[in-house]
Amino acid sequence: MRNKTTFALYFGNRGFFPESLIDEARTEIETRIKALGFDTISPDKSLTRYGAVEGIAEGRLYADFLRKNRGKYQGIILCLPNFGDENGASEAMRDCGVPVFIHAFPDKLDRMDFSLRRDAFCGKLSIMDVFGQFGIPFTAWEPHTLSPAAPLFSEEIKAFGAVCRIASWLKRCRIGAIGARPTAFKTIRFDETALQRHGVTTEVFDNSDLLLAMKMITPASCREKVEVFRKYTDFSLVPEDKIETMARLSLALDSMIEEYQLDALGLRCWFDLEQTLHISPCVVLSELNDRGFPAACELDVGNALAMLALNLASDTPAACLDWNNNYENDPDKCILFHCGPVPQSLMAKKGLVTDHPMFAKTLGQGSAFGCNVGRIRPMNFTFASTTTMAGQVNFYIGEGRFTDDKIPDDFFGCGGVAQIKNLQRKLNRLGYAGYRHHVSITEGYYAQSMREAFTRYLGYKETEL
């Protein structure tokens, strides 16, 4: 994980209802959340009456606690052991600037007398109502009340953690655009200003900047990187000088990432690198992706952004692929593929680095070693893509599964058979909406978290598939 997710804990109170439940709730919530691997911070119990928030004055005390600790937490869990007070909650949260998860304890039928009844069911609706009036974005998932002891509570906290990571990171992130957009690929156009309005800064470089950075790499560092590559995948077919060039390219990208504090990048990968360096950068991007740094080929900044979000959600590498081939006559299957930037950890076994057949046909044999040929392993996955249009950041999202269906051995690059429900409808809708032929994926199901972060906290517009 790029940084451990920390939640600020808030406990609501309303004097008509039993305050005796607050300490019990604090212990249970803190214990449960820390057991899931998250950190928590909360004000000292002595800050307010009963260690909870009721009324405007106590709400302001909690808001001051948030201000003093800004940057130490990525989200807030607003817990209602009883009804809670909507005025205190809105005063506390109106300037928090991070995702807020509203959680309400359930009542039990054997504890419904006035000294034990919570009424958090009703109080949660009141807080949601007032937050809506104040324009405070919040997250509230089904069911309406939920015991922290329930397995679903763990799932929801993990999903909310992903929301917080995505929202906090993407509000202030930097994506490198290295090289000009390939002339033939108008599909890769993007609007820097639209991204900036949503907190995404684009740092633009010419490929000559990359070539100059490669000249600065020391022979010793290059030798070390060559050894890393040899352990990473199978370079047995690659001439020694080409492996060394790939190592220099990788280290140059690392230096640019460090100097400009990049969070992801898109790289112009053809034709000039093949013509000037006589390699293709596929496996270099593969290894970079496998380290958890999202790197898209063909200067696809939109999918670099989607990859970053997927990586933050899953804490596993992401990949940028082509919607590439039908799979016989199965309407819910297709082949997702790219030349070789797929991270090794998402592949069925180690790949084999080869000459790139597309460039070999045009530039001659041996001109573009760098394809990491292999297959994507069977797994559940989330897919997403973003694009800019009319000053807005748009996205689509969905879930599917890579199957163990066979792809012919002579199919070059790295691909996998993806099974996605109602695939034909989805393809038609994303095509009409103006999305490119690329799609980003990561292992596991994270569509709920991605959608929540994108729409509720980042202001992106969803294209429903």
C-alpha positions in Angstrom: 0.0 0.0 0.0 1.3 3.5 -0.9 0.5 4.6 2.7 -1.5 2.9 5.5 -5.1 4.1 5.5 -6.1 5.9 8.7 -9.6 6.7 9.8 -10.7 9.5 12.1 -13.4 8.1 14.4 -16.5 10.2 15.3 -19.1 9.1 17.8 -22.5 10.8 17.8 -24.8 11.3 20.8 -28.2 12.7 21.5 -29.2 13.3 25.1 -32.6 11.6 25.0 -30.9 8.3 24.2 -28.6 6.1 26.3 -25.1 7.6 26.4 -23.9 4.4 28.2 -23.6 2.7 24.8 -20.9 5.1 23.6 -17.9 3.6 25.4 -19.0 0.1 24.4 -19.2 1.2 20.8 -15.8 3.0 20.9 -14.1 -0.1 22.1 -15.8 -2.4 19.6 -15.3 -0.1 16.6 -11.6 0.6 17.3 -10.8 -3.1 17.9 -12.6 -4.2 14.8 -11.1 -1.6 12.5 -7.5 -2.2 13.8 -7.9 -5.9 13.3 -8.6 -5.2 9.6 -5.2 -3.5 9.3 -6.3 0.1 9.5 -5.1 2.8 11.9 -7.5 5.1 13.7 -7.3 8.5 15.5 -9.9 10.1 17.6 -10.1 13.0 20.2 -9.4 12.3 23.8 -12.7 11.2 25.5 -12.4 14.2 27.8 -12.8 16.7 25.0 -16.6 16.4 25.0 -19.3 15.1 27.3 -19.4 11.3 27.1 -16.5 11.4 24.6 -19.0 11.9 21.8 -20.4 14.8 19.8 -23.7 16.5 20.5 -24.7 20.0 19.5 -22.9 22.8 17.6 -20.3 23.6 20.2 -19.0 20.0 20.5 -19.2 19.8 16.7 -16.8 22.7 16.5 -14.4 21.0 18.9 -14.3 18.0 16.7 -13.8 20.1 13.6 -10.9 21.7 15.3 -9.5 18.3 16.1 -9.7 17.4 12.4 -8.0 20.7 11.4 -5.1 20.0 13.8 -4.7 16.5 12.4 -5.2 17.2 8.7 -3.1 14.9 6.6 -3.0 12.2 9.3 -6.3 10.6 8.1 -7.8 9.7 4.7 -11.4 9.2 5.8 -13.8 9.5 8.7 -16.1 6.9 10.2 -19.1 8.6 11.7 -20.5 6.1 14.2 -23.9 6.3 15.7 -24.2 4.2 18.9 -27.5 5.9 19.4 -29.7 8.4 17.4 -26.9 11.0 17.2 -27.2 14.7 16.7 -27.4 16.0 13.1 -26.4 19.6 14.1 -23.2 18.5 15.8 -22.3 16.2 12.9 -22.8 18.8 10.2 -20.8 21.3 12.1 -18.0 18.8 12.6 -17.9 17.6 9.0 -18.7 20.6 6.8 -15.0 21.4 6.1 -13.5 17.9 6.6 -12.6 17.4 2.9 -12.3 13.6 3.1 -14.8 10.8 2.6 -17.2 10.2 5.5 -18.7 6.8 6.2 -21.9 6.9 8.2 -22.4 3.8 10.3 -25.4 3.1 12.6 -25.6 0.3 15.2 -28.7 -1.9 15.0 -31.3 -2.3 17.7 -32.1 -5.7 19.2 -35.6 -6.8 20.0 -34.6 -7.8 23.6 -33.1 -4.4 24.3 -35.9 -2.0 23.3 -36.7 -0.3 26.6 -35.9 3.4 26.9 -32.6 2.8 28.7 -31.2 0.5 26.0 -33.0 1.5 22.7 -30.6 3.1 20.2 -32.8 4.6 17.4 -29.7 4.9 15.3 -31.8 3.7 12.4 -33.7 6.9 12.5 -30.8 9.1 13.4 -28.8 8.0 10.4 -31.6 9.2 8.1 -31.5 12.6 9.9 -27.8 13.0 9.4 -28.0 12.0 5.8 -30.8 14.5 5.2 -28.8 17.4 6.8 -25.6 16.5 5.1 -27.5 16.7 1.8 -28.7 20.2 2.7 -25.1 21.3 3.6 -23.6 19.7 0.5 -21.4 17.4 2.6 -20.6 14.3 0.5 -20.9 11.0 2.4 -21.0 7.2 2.0 -23.8 5.1 3.3 -24.1 1.5 2.0 -26.7 -1.2 2.6 -27.9 -2.4 5.0 -29.0 0.7 6.8 -27.8 -0.6 10.2 -25.0 -3.1 10.7 -23.3 -4.7 13.7 -19.5 -4.3 13.7 -19.4 -8.1 14.5 -21.0 -8.9 11.2 -18.7 -10.2 8.4 -20.3 -7.6 6.0 -19.0 -4.8 8.3 -15.4 -5.9 7.5 -16.2 -5.9 3.8 -17.7 -2.5 3.9 -14.8 -1.0 5.9 -12.3 -2.5 3.4 -14.3 -1.1 0.5 -14.5 2.3 2.2 -10.7 2.2 2.8 -10.3 1.8 -1.0 -12.6 4.8 -1.5 -10.4 6.9 0.8 -7.2 6.0 -0.9 -8.5 6.7 -4.3 -10.2 10.0 -3.3 -7.2 11.3 -1.3 -4.6 10.4 -3.8 -6.4 11.5 -7.0 -7.3 14.9 -5.6 -3.6 15.8 -5.9 -1.8 13.5 -8.3 0.8 13.9 -11.1 0.8 11.9 -14.3 3.7 12.0 -16.7 3.0 12.2 -20.4 6.3 11.1 -21.9 6.5 11.8 -25.6 3.9 13.1 -28.1 0.7 11.3 -28.8 1.3 8.8 -31.6 0.2 10.6 -34.7 -2.1 7.9 -35.9 -3.8 7.5 -32.5 -6.4 10.3 -32.2 -8.2 7.9 -29.7 -5.5 8.9 -27.1 -6.3 12.6 -27.1 -6.9 14.1 -23.6 -7.6 17.5 -22.1 -5.0 18.7 -19.6 -7.2 21.5 -18.3 -10.1 19.2 -17.5 -7.8 16.9 -15.6 -6.3 19.8 -13.7 -9.8 21.0 -12.6 -10.1 17.6 -11.0 -6.8 17.8 -9.2 -4.7 15.8 -11.8 -1.6 17.6 -12.9 -0.1 16.5 -16.2 3.7 16.8 -16.6 4.5 16.7 -20.3 7.9 15.6 -21.7 9.4 15.1 -25.1 11.0 11.8 -25.8 14.3 13.6 -26.2 14.1 14.3 -22.4 13.9 10.6 -21.9 16.9 9.9 -24.2 18.9 12.5 -22.4 18.0 10.9 -19.1 19.2 7.6 -20.4 22.7 9.1 -21.1 23.0 10.0 -17.4 22.7 6.4 -16.2 25.9 5.0 -14.8 27.3 1.6 -16.0 27.1 0.2 -12.5 23.4 1.0 -12.1 22.8 -0.4 -15.6 24.4 -3.7 -14.7 22.4 -4.0 -11.5 19.2 -3.4 -13.5 20.1 -6.0 -16.1 20.3 -8.6 -13.3 16.9 -7.5 -12.0 15.4 -8.0 -15.5 17.0 -11.4 -15.9 15.3 -12.5 -12.7 12.0 -10.8 -13.7 11.3 -12.8 -16.9 13.0 -14.8 -19.7 15.4 -12.6 -21.7 17.2 -15.6 -23.3 16.3 -14.5 -26.8 17.4 -10.9 -26.4 20.9 -9.7 -27.4 23.0 -8.3 -24.6 23.1 -4.8 -26.0 19.3 -4.6 -26.2 18.9 -5.8 -22.6 21.3 -3.0 -21.5 19.3 -0.4 -23.5 16.1 -1.6 -21.7 17.8 -1.3 -18.4 18.9 2.3 -19.2 15.4 3.1 -20.3 13.9 1.7 -17.1 16.4 3.7 -14.9 15.7 6.9 -16.8 12.0 6.5 -16.3 12.7 6.0 -12.5 14.7 9.2 -12.4 11.9 11.2 -14.1 9.4 9.7 -11.7 11.5 10.7 -8.7 12.4 14.2 -10.0 8.9 15.2 -10.9 7.1 13.2 -8.2 4.9 11.3 -10.7 2.2 8.9 -9.5 1.6 7.3 -12.9 2.7 7.8 -16.5 1.8 7.3 -20.2 4.7 6.6 -22.6 4.8 7.1 -26.3 6.0 3.7 -27.2 6.1 3.7 -31.0 7.6 4.3 -33.6 10.4 6.5 -32.4 11.8 4.3 -29.6 12.0 1.4 -32.0 13.7 3.6 -34.6 16.1 5.4 -32.2 16.8 2.7 -29.5 15.9 -0.4 -31.5 13.8 -1.8 -28.7 10.1 -1.8 -27.7 9.5 -0.7 -24.1 6.8 -3.3 -23.4 8.7 -5.3 -20.8 10.1 -2.2 -19.2 6.5 -1.0 -18.5 5.6 -4.5 -17.4 8.3 -4.4 -14.7 7.4 -0.9 -13.7 3.7 -1.9 -13.3 4.7 -5.0 -11.3 6.4 -2.6 -8.8 3.0 -1.0 -8.3 3.7 2.1 -10.4 1.0 2.5 -13.1 2.5 2.9 -16.6 0.3 2.9 -19.7 1.6 2.6 -23.2 0.7 4.6 -26.3 0.7 7.8 -24.2 -2.7 6.9 -22.8 -3.0 9.3 -19.9 -6.7 8.6 -19.4 -5.9 4.9 -18.7 -2.9 5.8 -16.6 -5.4 7.6 -14.3 -7.7 4.6 -14.3 -4.7 2.3 -13.5 -3.7 4.5 -10.6 -7.2 4.3 -9.1 -7.4 0.5 -9.6 -3.9 0.1 -8.0 -5.0 2.2 -5.0 -8.2 0.2 -4.7 -6.7 -3.2 -4.8 -3.1 -2.7 -3.6 -2.1 -5.0 -6.5 -0.6 -4.0 -9.9 -2.8 -2.8 -12.7 -2.5 -3.2 -16.5 -3.6 -1.4 -19.6 -5.0 -3.7 -22.3 -6.7 -3.6 -25.6 -10.3 -4.7 -26.2 -8.9 -6.8 -28.9 -10.7 -9.9 -30.2 -13.9 -11.8 -30.1 -13.7 -15.3 -28.6 -15.4 -17.6 -31.2 -19.2 -17.1 -30.9 -19.4 -16.5 -27.1 -21.1 -13.1 -26.7 -19.8 -12.7 -23.1 -16.2 -13.5 -23.9 -13.4 -11.6 -25.6 -9.6 -11.5 -25.7 -8.0 -8.7 -23.8 -4.4 -8.2 -24.9 -1.4 -6.0 -25.1 2.1 -6.4 -26.5 3.8 -7.0 -23.1 3.3 -4.3 -20.5 1.2 -6.7 -18.3 2.8 -7.1 -14.9 4.4 -10.5 -14.4 2.3 -11.0 -11.2 -0.9 -11.1 -13.3 0.5 -13.6 -15.7 0.1 -17.4 -15.6 3.9 -17.9 -15.7 7.1 -16.0 -16.6 6.9 -14.5 -20.0 9.4 -14.7 -22.9 10.8 -11.4 -24.3 10.8 -11.4 -28.0 11.3 -9.2 -31.0 8.0 -7.2 -31.7 6.5 -8.8 -34.8 4.6 -5.6 -35.8 7.8 -3.6 -35.9 9.9 -6.4 -37.3 7.5 -6.3 -40.3 8.1 -2.6 -40.9 11.6 -1.9 -39.6 13.2 -5.3 -40.0 14.1 -8.2 -37.8 15.8 -7.4 -34.5 14.7 -3.8 -34.4 12.2 -4.0 -31.5 13.0 -6.5 -28.8 10.8 -6.0 -25.8 7.5 -7.9 -26.2 6.9 -10.0 -23.0 4.9 -12.9 -24.5 2.6 -14.9 -22.2 -0.9 -15.3 -20.9 -2.9 -13.6 -18.2 -3.8 -16.0 -15.4 -7.4 -16.9 -14.4 -8.7 -14.5 -11.8 -11.6 -12.1 -11.0 -10.9 -8.6 -12.1 -12.2 -5.0 -12.1 -12.0 -3.0 -15.4 -12.2 0.7 -15.8 -11.3 3.5 -18.2 -11.4 7.3 -18.0 -11.5 10.0 -20.7 -11.9 13.7 -20.9 -14.7 15.3 -22.9 -16.1 18.8 -22.9 -14.1 19.8 -19.8 -15.4 16.8 -17.8 -13.7 13.6 -16.7 -15.8 10.6 -17.7 -15.4 6.9 -16.7 -16.9 3.5 -17.0 -16.4 0.6 -14.7 -17.3 -3.1 -14.4 -16.2 -6.5 -13.2 -15.4 -9.8 -14.9 -13.3 -12.9 -14.8 -10.3 -14.1 -16.8 -10.9 -17.7 -17.6 -8.6 -20.6 -18.4 -9.8 -20.8 -22.0 -7.0 -21.4 -24.4 -5.6 -18.8 -26.8 -3.6 -20.2 -29.8 0.1 -20.4 -29.2 1.0 -18.2 -32.2 -1.0 -15.3 -30.7 1.8 -12.8 -29.9 2.0 -10.5 -26.8 0.2 -11.2 -23.5 -3.5 -11.9 -23.5 -6.3 -13.5 -21.6 -9.9 -14.6 -22.2 -12.2 -12.3 -20.3 -15.8 -13.2 -19.4 -18.0 -10.2 -18.8 -21.8 -10.4 -18.4 -23.7 -8.5 -21.1 -20.4 -7.8 -22.9 -21.9 -6.9 -26.2 -24.1 -4.2 -24.7 -21.2 -2.8 -22.7 -19.0 -2.6 -25.8 -21.7 -0.9 -27.8 -22.3 1.7 -25.0 -18.6 2.5 -24.4 -18.2 2.9 -28.2 -21.1 5.3 -28.5 -19.8 7.2 -25.6 -16.4 7.8 -27.2 -14.1 5.7 -25.2 -10.8 4.4 -26.6 -9.8 0.8 -27.4 -7.9 0.5 -24.2 -9.2 -0.7 -20.8 -7.4 -0.9 -17.4 -7.7 -3.9 -15.1 -6.6 -5.1 -11.7 -7.2 -8.3 -9.8 -10.3 -8.5 -7.5 -13.7 -6.8 -7.4 -13.5 -3.1 -6.6 -16.2 -1.5 -8.7 -18.2 -0.3 -5.7 -15.3 1.6 -4.2 -14.2 3.0 -7.6 -17.6 4.2 -8.4 -18.1 5.8 -5.0 -14.8 7.6 -5.1 -15.1 8.8 -8.7 -18.7 10.1 -8.5 -19.2 11.2 -4.9 -15.8 12.6 -4.0 -14.0 13.4 -7.3 -16.8 14.7 -9.5 -16.2 12.3 -12.4 -19.2 11.4 -14.6 -20.1 7.8 -15.0 -21.0 6.2 -18.3 -23.3 3.4 -17.3 -22.7 0.2 -19.2 
